[in-house]
Amino acid sequence: MKFISPIVGFIIFVLFFGFALKNSQEVDLQLFLHYELRGPLVLMLLGFFVAGAVLGVLALTPTVFRHRRETNKHKTTIHTLQSSAQQATRQPQPDSVNTQQ
């Protein structure tokens, strides 16, 4: 498995590098208010891919924090229940030992 991962990574890199070499022509991106971006097609695609990934991570951030908060709350509840269960299972100590008969 240690040898397969670098080989697959190298193959994917070569495929993407070949894609980049094939799509190096200039493209125009028309924005609002008559702004225009000009650059290679592969850089435009890469830029939009990265922007989409960043927006996806930002969209998931509140959910991740909510799950962490709930997990911490549940851990605290479990710890409290375990400590109370341990105290309940202890044998009570006698008040006094009567050795006289």
N, CA, C and O atoms as a GROMACS GRO file, in nm:
protein
  404
    1MET      N    1   0.083  -0.120   0.000
    1MET     CA    2   0.000   0.000   0.000
    1MET      C    3   0.087   0.125   0.000
    1MET      O    4   0.047   0.229  -0.053
    2LYS      N    5   0.206   0.115   0.059
    2LYS     CA    6   0.294   0.231   0.062
    2LYS      C    7   0.344   0.266  -0.078
    2LYS      O    8   0.375   0.382  -0.106
    3PHE      N    9   0.353   0.166  -0.165
    3PHE     CA   10   0.403   0.189  -0.300
    3PHE      C   11   0.292   0.232  -0.396
    3PHE      O   12   0.318   0.302  -0.494
    4ILE      N   13   0.169   0.192  -0.369
    4ILE     CA   14   0.058   0.221  -0.459
    4ILE      C   15   0.019   0.368  -0.452
    4ILE      O   16  -0.008   0.429  -0.556
    5SER      N   17   0.016   0.426  -0.334
    5SER     CA   18  -0.027   0.565  -0.317
    5SER      C   19   0.062   0.664  -0.394
    5SER      O   20   0.007   0.750  -0.464
    6PRO      N   21   0.194   0.657  -0.386
    6PRO     CA   22   0.276   0.750  -0.466
    6PRO      C   23   0.260   0.727  -0.617
    6PRO      O   24   0.265   0.822  -0.695
    7ILE      N   25   0.242   0.602  -0.657
    7ILE     CA   26   0.226   0.575  -0.800
    7ILE      C   27   0.096   0.635  -0.852
    7ILE      O   28   0.094   0.698  -0.958
    8VAL      N   29  -0.013   0.617  -0.777
    8VAL     CA   30  -0.142   0.675  -0.817
    8VAL      C   31  -0.133   0.827  -0.817
    8VAL      O   32  -0.187   0.892  -0.907
    9GLY      N   33  -0.067   0.885  -0.717
    9GLY     CA   34  -0.050   1.030  -0.713
    9GLY      C   35   0.028   1.082  -0.831
    9GLY      O   36  -0.005   1.186  -0.887
   10PHE      N   37   0.133   1.009  -0.871
   10PHE     CA   38   0.213   1.050  -0.986
   10PHE      C   39   0.131   1.041  -1.114
   10PHE      O   40   0.140   1.129  -1.200
   11ILE      N   41   0.052   0.936  -1.129
   11ILE     CA   42  -0.032   0.921  -1.248
   11ILE      C   43  -0.134   1.034  -1.257
   11ILE      O   44  -0.156   1.090  -1.365
   12ILE      N   45  -0.197   1.068  -1.145
   12ILE     CA   46  -0.294   1.178  -1.144
   12ILE      C   47  -0.226   1.310  -1.176
   12ILE      O   48  -0.282   1.392  -1.250
   13PHE      N   49  -0.106   1.332  -1.122
   13PHE     CA   50  -0.032   1.454  -1.152
   13PHE      C   51  -0.001   1.463  -1.301
   13PHE      O   52  -0.019   1.569  -1.361
   14VAL      N   53   0.044   1.354  -1.362
   14VAL     CA   54   0.076   1.355  -1.505
   14VAL      C   55  -0.050   1.383  -1.588
   14VAL      O   56  -0.044   1.457  -1.685
   15LEU      N   57  -0.163   1.324  -1.550
   15LEU     CA   58  -0.288   1.350  -1.622
   15LEU      C   59  -0.328   1.497  -1.613
   15LEU      O   60  -0.365   1.557  -1.714
   16PHE      N   61  -0.322   1.554  -1.494
   16PHE     CA   62  -0.359   1.696  -1.478
   16PHE      C   63  -0.258   1.788  -1.547
   16PHE      O   64  -0.296   1.892  -1.600
   17PHE      N   65  -0.132   1.751  -1.546
   17PHE     CA   66  -0.031   1.831  -1.613
   17PHE      C   67  -0.054   1.829  -1.764
   17PHE      O   68  -0.041   1.931  -1.832
   18GLY      N   69  -0.088   1.712  -1.817
   18GLY     CA   70  -0.122   1.704  -1.959
   18GLY      C   71  -0.246   1.784  -1.992
   18GLY      O   72  -0.252   1.848  -2.097
   19PHE      N   73  -0.346   1.782  -1.905
   19PHE     CA   74  -0.466   1.863  -1.922
   19PHE      C   75  -0.430   2.011  -1.926
   19PHE      O   76  -0.481   2.086  -2.009
   20ALA      N   77  -0.340   2.052  -1.837
   20ALA     CA   78  -0.299   2.193  -1.833
   20ALA      C   79  -0.225   2.233  -1.960
   20ALA      O   80  -0.245   2.343  -2.010
   21LEU      N   81  -0.141   2.145  -2.012
   21LEU     CA   82  -0.068   2.177  -2.134
   21LEU      C   83  -0.162   2.186  -2.254
   21LEU      O   84  -0.140   2.266  -2.345
   22LYS      N   85  -0.266   2.104  -2.256
   22LYS     CA   86  -0.360   2.105  -2.368
   22LYS      C   87  -0.454   2.226  -2.364
   22LYS      O   88  -0.505   2.267  -2.468
   23ASN      N   89  -0.476   2.285  -2.246
   23ASN     CA   90  -0.572   2.395  -2.231
   23ASN      C   91  -0.501   2.523  -2.186
   23ASN      O   92  -0.538   2.583  -2.085
   24SER      N   93  -0.402   2.562  -2.260
   24SER     CA   94  -0.326   2.682  -2.221
   24SER      C   95  -0.370   2.806  -2.298
   24SER      O   96  -0.308   2.911  -2.283
   25GLN      N   97  -0.475   2.798  -2.382
   25GLN     CA   98  -0.517   2.915  -2.458
   25GLN      C   99  -0.578   3.020  -2.366
   25GLN      O  100  -0.628   2.989  -2.258
   26GLU      N  101  -0.573   3.143  -2.410
   26GLU     CA  102  -0.626   3.257  -2.334
   26GLU      C  103  -0.778   3.260  -2.343
   26GLU      O  104  -0.835   3.233  -2.448
   27VAL      N  105  -0.842   3.293  -2.231
   27VAL     CA  106  -0.987   3.309  -2.229
   27VAL      C  107  -1.021   3.442  -2.162
   27VAL      O  108  -0.945   3.494  -2.081
   28ASP      N  109  -1.137   3.495  -2.199
   28ASP     CA  110  -1.187   3.618  -2.138
   28ASP      C  111  -1.304   3.583  -2.048
   28ASP      O  112  -1.394   3.508  -2.087
   29LEU      N  113  -1.301   3.636  -1.927
   29LEU     CA  114  -1.411   3.617  -1.833
   29LEU      C  115  -1.477   3.752  -1.813
   29LEU      O  116  -1.416   3.845  -1.761
   30GLN      N  117  -1.603   3.763  -1.856
   30GLN     CA  118  -1.677   3.889  -1.846
   30GLN      C  119  -1.744   3.895  -1.709
   30GLN      O  120  -1.825   3.809  -1.675
   31LEU      N  121  -1.711   3.997  -1.632
   31LEU     CA  122  -1.770   4.018  -1.501
   31LEU      C  123  -1.870   4.132  -1.507
   31LEU      O  124  -1.891   4.192  -1.613
   32PHE      N  125  -1.932   4.162  -1.396
   32PHE     CA  126  -2.027   4.272  -1.389
   32PHE      C  127  -1.956   4.406  -1.402
   32PHE      O  128  -1.835   4.416  -1.379
   33LEU      N  129  -2.031   4.509  -1.439
   33LEU     CA  130  -1.983   4.646  -1.453
   33LEU      C  131  -1.868   4.656  -1.554
   33LEU      O  132  -1.776   4.736  -1.535
   34HIS      N  133  -1.874   4.578  -1.658
   34HIS     CA  134  -1.778   4.578  -1.769
   34HIS      C  135  -1.636   4.546  -1.728
   34HIS      O  136  -1.541   4.588  -1.794
   35TYR      N  137  -1.620   4.470  -1.619
   35TYR     CA  138  -1.487   4.421  -1.583
   35TYR      C  139  -1.458   4.294  -1.660
   35TYR      O  140  -1.549   4.217  -1.692
   36GLU      N  141  -1.332   4.272  -1.689
   36GLU     CA  142  -1.293   4.157  -1.768
   36GLU      C  143  -1.164   4.098  -1.713
   36GLU      O  144  -1.068   4.169  -1.685
   37LEU      N  145  -1.164   3.966  -1.697
   37LEU     CA  146  -1.044   3.893  -1.656
   37LEU      C  147  -0.993   3.815  -1.776
   37LEU      O  148  -1.072   3.754  -1.849
   38ARG      N  149  -0.863   3.818  -1.797
   38ARG     CA  150  -0.804   3.748  -1.910
   38ARG      C  151  -0.691   3.661  -1.857
   38ARG      O  152  -0.604   3.708  -1.784
   39GLY      N  153  -0.692   3.532  -1.894
   39GLY     CA  154  -0.587   3.443  -1.850
   39GLY      C  155  -0.601   3.306  -1.913
   39GLY      O  156  -0.697   3.280  -1.987
   40PRO      N  157  -0.507   3.217  -1.885
   40PRO     CA  158  -0.514   3.081  -1.939
   40PRO      C  159  -0.635   3.005  -1.883
   40PRO      O  160  -0.674   3.023  -1.768
   41LEU      N  161  -0.692   2.920  -1.967
   41LEU     CA  162  -0.811   2.845  -1.929
   41LEU      C  163  -0.786   2.758  -1.807
   41LEU      O  164  -0.871   2.752  -1.718
   42VAL      N  165  -0.672   2.692  -1.800
   42VAL     CA  166  -0.645   2.602  -1.688
   42VAL      C  167  -0.635   2.679  -1.557
   42VAL      O  168  -0.675   2.627  -1.453
   43LEU      N  169  -0.581   2.800  -1.560
   43LEU     CA  170  -0.575   2.881  -1.436
   43LEU      C  171  -0.713   2.928  -1.394
   43LEU      O  172  -0.743   2.935  -1.275
   44MET      N  173  -0.797   2.960  -1.491
   44MET     CA  174  -0.935   2.999  -1.458
   44MET      C  175  -1.008   2.880  -1.393
   44MET      O  176  -1.077   2.897  -1.293
   45LEU      N  177  -0.993   2.761  -1.452
   45LEU     CA  178  -1.058   2.643  -1.395
   45LEU      C  179  -1.006   2.612  -1.255
   45LEU      O  180  -1.084   2.582  -1.165
   46LEU      N  181  -0.875   2.621  -1.239
   46LEU     CA  182  -0.816   2.596  -1.107
   46LEU      C  183  -0.864   2.698  -1.005
   46LEU      O  184  -0.895   2.662  -0.892
   47GLY      N  185  -0.871   2.824  -1.045
   47GLY     CA  186  -0.918   2.929  -0.954
   47GLY      C  187  -1.062   2.907  -0.909
   47GLY      O  188  -1.093   2.924  -0.792
   48PHE      N  189  -1.149   2.869  -1.002
   48PHE     CA  190  -1.288   2.845  -0.966
   48PHE      C  191  -1.304   2.718  -0.885
   48PHE      O  192  -1.392   2.710  -0.799
   49PHE      N  193  -1.220   2.618  -0.910
   49PHE     CA  194  -1.224   2.496  -0.828
   49PHE      C  195  -1.185   2.528  -0.685
   49PHE      O  196  -1.251   2.483  -0.591
   50VAL      N  197  -1.078   2.605  -0.667
   50VAL     CA  198  -1.033   2.642  -0.532
   50VAL      C  199  -1.138   2.728  -0.462
   50VAL      O  200  -1.166   2.709  -0.344
   51ALA      N  201  -1.196   2.823  -0.536
   51ALA     CA  202  -1.299   2.909  -0.476
   51ALA      C  203  -1.420   2.825  -0.433
   51ALA      O  204  -1.477   2.850  -0.326
   52GLY      N  205  -1.459   2.727  -0.512
   52GLY     CA  206  -1.571   2.640  -0.476
   52GLY      C  207  -1.540   2.556  -0.353
   52GLY      O  208  -1.626   2.537  -0.266
   53ALA      N  209  -1.416   2.505  -0.345
   53ALA     CA  210  -1.377   2.426  -0.229
   53ALA      C  211  -1.377   2.511  -0.102
   53ALA      O  212  -1.422   2.466   0.003
   54VAL      N  213  -1.327   2.633  -0.112
   54VAL     CA  214  -1.325   2.723   0.004
   54VAL      C  215  -1.467   2.757   0.048
   54VAL      O  216  -1.496   2.757   0.168
   55LEU      N  217  -1.554   2.786  -0.046
   55LEU     CA  218  -1.693   2.817  -0.011
   55LEU      C  219  -1.762   2.696   0.051
   55LEU      O  220  -1.843   2.711   0.143
   56GLY      N  221  -1.731   2.577   0.003
   56GLY     CA  222  -1.788   2.456   0.062
   56GLY      C  223  -1.744   2.436   0.206
   56GLY      O  224  -1.825   2.400   0.292
   57VAL      N  225  -1.616   2.460   0.233
   57VAL     CA  226  -1.565   2.447   0.370
   57VAL      C  227  -1.629   2.553   0.460
   57VAL      O  228  -1.667   2.524   0.573
   58LEU      N  229  -1.640   2.675   0.410
   58LEU     CA  230  -1.703   2.781   0.490
   58LEU      C  231  -1.850   2.750   0.517
   58LEU      O  232  -1.902   2.783   0.624
   59ALA      N  233  -1.918   2.688   0.422
   59ALA     CA  234  -2.058   2.653   0.443
   59ALA      C  235  -2.073   2.545   0.550
   59ALA      O  236  -2.175   2.542   0.620
   60LEU      N  237  -1.975   2.457   0.565
   60LEU     CA  238  -1.983   2.350   0.664
   60LEU      C  239  -1.934   2.391   0.803
   60LEU      O  240  -1.956   2.319   0.900
   61THR      N  241  -1.867   2.504   0.814
   61THR     CA  242  -1.808   2.546   0.941
   61THR      C  243  -1.909   2.555   1.055
   61THR      O  244  -1.881   2.501   1.162
   62PRO      N  245  -2.025   2.620   1.039
   62PRO     CA  246  -2.120   2.624   1.152
   62PRO      C  247  -2.167   2.486   1.196
   62PRO      O  248  -2.185   2.462   1.315
   63THR      N  249  -2.186   2.395   1.100
   63THR     CA  250  -2.230   2.260   1.134
   63THR      C  251  -2.123   2.188   1.215
   63THR      O  252  -2.154   2.119   1.312
   64VAL      N  253  -1.998   2.203   1.176
   64VAL     CA  254  -1.888   2.137   1.247
   64VAL      C  255  -1.880   2.189   1.390
   64VAL      O  256  -1.866   2.110   1.484
   65PHE      N  257  -1.890   2.320   1.408
   65PHE     CA  258  -1.883   2.376   1.544
   65PHE      C  259  -2.002   2.331   1.628
   65PHE      O  260  -1.986   2.306   1.748
   66ARG      N  261  -2.122   2.321   1.568
   66ARG     CA  262  -2.239   2.275   1.642
   66ARG      C  263  -2.220   2.130   1.687
   66ARG      O  264  -2.253   2.095   1.800
   67HIS      N  265  -2.166   2.047   1.599
   67HIS     CA  266  -2.142   1.907   1.635
   67HIS      C  267  -2.037   1.896   1.745
   67HIS      O  268  -2.050   1.813   1.835
   68ARG      N  269  -1.933   1.978   1.739
   68ARG     CA  270  -1.832   1.976   1.845
   68ARG      C  271  -1.891   2.016   1.979
   68ARG      O  272  -1.862   1.956   2.082
   69ARG      N  273  -1.975   2.120   1.977
   69ARG     CA  274  -2.038   2.165   2.101
   69ARG      C  275  -2.128   2.057   2.159
   69ARG      O  276  -2.126   2.033   2.280
   70GLU      N  277  -2.206   1.991   2.074
   70GLU     CA  278  -2.292   1.883   2.121
   70GLU      C  279  -2.210   1.766   2.173
   70GLU      O  280  -2.248   1.704   2.273
   71THR      N  281  -2.101   1.734   2.108
   71THR     CA  282  -2.014   1.624   2.152
   71THR      C  283  -1.956   1.654   2.289
   71THR      O  284  -1.953   1.566   2.375
   72ASN      N  285  -1.910   1.776   2.310
   72ASN     CA  286  -1.857   1.813   2.442
   72ASN      C  287  -1.964   1.806   2.549
   72ASN      O  288  -1.938   1.764   2.661
   73LYS      N  289  -2.086   1.847   2.515
   73LYS     CA  290  -2.196   1.841   2.610
   73LYS      C  291  -2.226   1.695   2.647
   73LYS      O  292  -2.249   1.664   2.763
   74HIS      N  293  -2.226   1.607   2.547
   74HIS     CA  294  -2.253   1.466   2.572
   74HIS      C  295  -2.140   1.402   2.654
   74HIS      O  296  -2.166   1.318   2.740
   75LYS      N  297  -2.015   1.441   2.627
   75LYS     CA  298  -1.903   1.388   2.705
   75LYS      C  299  -1.916   1.428   2.852
   75LYS      O  300  -1.889   1.348   2.941
   76THR      N  301  -1.956   1.553   2.876
   76THR     CA  302  -1.975   1.599   3.014
   76THR      C  303  -2.087   1.521   3.082
   76THR      O  304  -2.074   1.483   3.198
   77THR      N  305  -2.196   1.497   3.010
   77THR     CA  306  -2.307   1.421   3.066
   77THR      C  307  -2.264   1.278   3.097
   77THR      O  308  -2.300   1.224   3.203
   78ILE      N  309  -2.190   1.215   3.008
   78ILE     CA  310  -2.142   1.078   3.030
   78ILE      C  311  -2.050   1.073   3.150
   78ILE      O  312  -2.061   0.982   3.233
   79HIS      N  313  -1.960   1.170   3.162
   79HIS     CA  314  -1.868   1.172   3.276
   79HIS      C  315  -1.945   1.187   3.408
   79HIS      O  316  -1.914   1.121   3.506
   80THR      N  317  -2.046   1.275   3.408
   80THR     CA  318  -2.127   1.295   3.528
   80THR      C  319  -2.203   1.167   3.565
   80THR      O  320  -2.207   1.130   3.682
   81LEU      N  321  -2.261   1.102   3.467
   81LEU     CA  322  -2.335   0.978   3.493
   81LEU      C  323  -2.243   0.866   3.540
   81LEU      O  324  -2.280   0.788   3.628
   82GLN      N  325  -2.124   0.857   3.483
   82GLN     CA  326  -2.031   0.753   3.525
   82GLN      C  327  -1.983   0.775   3.668
   82GLN      O  328  -1.972   0.680   3.745
   83SER      N  329  -1.955   0.901   3.704
   83SER     CA  330  -1.910   0.928   3.841
   83SER      C  331  -2.022   0.903   3.942
   83SER      O  332  -1.995   0.852   4.051
   84SER      N  333  -2.146   0.937   3.907
   84SER     CA  334  -2.257   0.909   3.999
   84SER      C  335  -2.284   0.759   4.009
   84SER      O  336  -2.322   0.710   4.115
   85ALA      N  337  -2.264   0.684   3.900
   85ALA     CA  338  -2.282   0.539   3.904
   85ALA      C  339  -2.174   0.473   3.989
   85ALA      O  340  -2.202   0.376   4.060
   86GLN      N  341  -2.053   0.523   3.984
   86GLN     CA  342  -1.945   0.468   4.066
   86GLN      C  343  -1.972   0.493   4.214
   86GLN      O  344  -1.944   0.407   4.298
   87GLN      N  345  -2.026   0.609   4.246
   87GLN     CA  346  -2.056   0.639   4.386
   87GLN      C  347  -2.172   0.552   4.435
   87GLN      O  348  -2.175   0.515   4.552
   88ALA      N  349  -2.266   0.521   4.349
   88ALA     CA  350  -2.382   0.441   4.389
   88ALA      C  351  -2.346   0.294   4.408
   88ALA      O  352  -2.411   0.224   4.486
   89THR      N  353  -2.244   0.246   4.340
   89THR     CA  354  -2.208   0.104   4.350
   89THR      C  355  -2.114   0.075   4.466
   89THR      O  356  -2.088  -0.042   4.494
   90ARG      N  357  -2.062   0.174   4.533
   90ARG     CA  358  -1.974   0.151   4.648
   90ARG      C  359  -2.055   0.097   4.765
   90ARG      O  360  -2.170   0.136   4.786
   91GLN      N  361  -1.992   0.007   4.840
   91GLN     CA  362  -2.057  -0.048   4.958
   91GLN      C  363  -2.053   0.057   5.069
   91GLN      O  364  -1.950   0.118   5.094
   92PRO      N  365  -2.165   0.077   5.135
   92PRO     CA  366  -2.164   0.175   5.245
   92PRO      C  367  -2.080   0.122   5.361
   92PRO      O  368  -2.080   0.003   5.389
   93GLN      N  369  -2.011   0.210   5.425
   93GLN     CA  370  -1.929   0.176   5.540
   93GLN      C  371  -2.020   0.169   5.663
   93GLN      O  372  -2.111   0.251   5.678
   94PRO      N  373  -1.996   0.072   5.749
   94PRO     CA  374  -2.077   0.067   5.871
   94PRO      C  375  -2.045   0.184   5.963
   94PRO      O  376  -1.934   0.237   5.963
   95ASP      N  377  -2.147   0.225   6.042
   95ASP     CA  378  -2.128   0.336   6.134
   95ASP      C  379  -2.034   0.296   6.247
   95ASP      O  380  -1.945   0.372   6.286
   96SER      N  381  -2.055   0.178   6.297
   96SER     CA  382  -1.967   0.130   6.404
   96SER      C  383  -1.963  -0.021   6.396
   96SER      O  384  -2.056  -0.086   6.350
   97VAL      N  385  -1.855  -0.073   6.443
   97VAL     CA  386  -1.840  -0.218   6.444
   97VAL      C  387  -1.863  -0.266   6.586
   97VAL      O  388  -1.794  -0.222   6.678
   98ASN      N  389  -1.959  -0.353   6.604
   98ASN     CA  390  -1.991  -0.404   6.735
   98ASN      C  391  -1.918  -0.538   6.753
   98ASN      O  392  -1.957  -0.639   6.695
   99THR      N  393  -1.812  -0.537   6.834
   99THR     CA  394  -1.735  -0.659   6.856
   99THR      C  395  -1.780  -0.734   6.981
   99THR      O  396  -1.738  -0.847   7.002
  100GLN      N  397  -1.864  -0.674   7.065
  100GLN     CA  398  -1.910  -0.739   7.187
  100GLN      C  399  -2.037  -0.818   7.157
  100GLN      O  400  -2.125  -0.774   7.083
  101GLN      N  401  -2.042  -0.936   7.218
  101GLN     CA  402  -2.157  -1.020   7.199
  101GLN      C  403  -2.230  -1.046   7.324
  101GLN      O  404  -2.332  -1.116   7.323
   0.00000   0.00000   0.00000
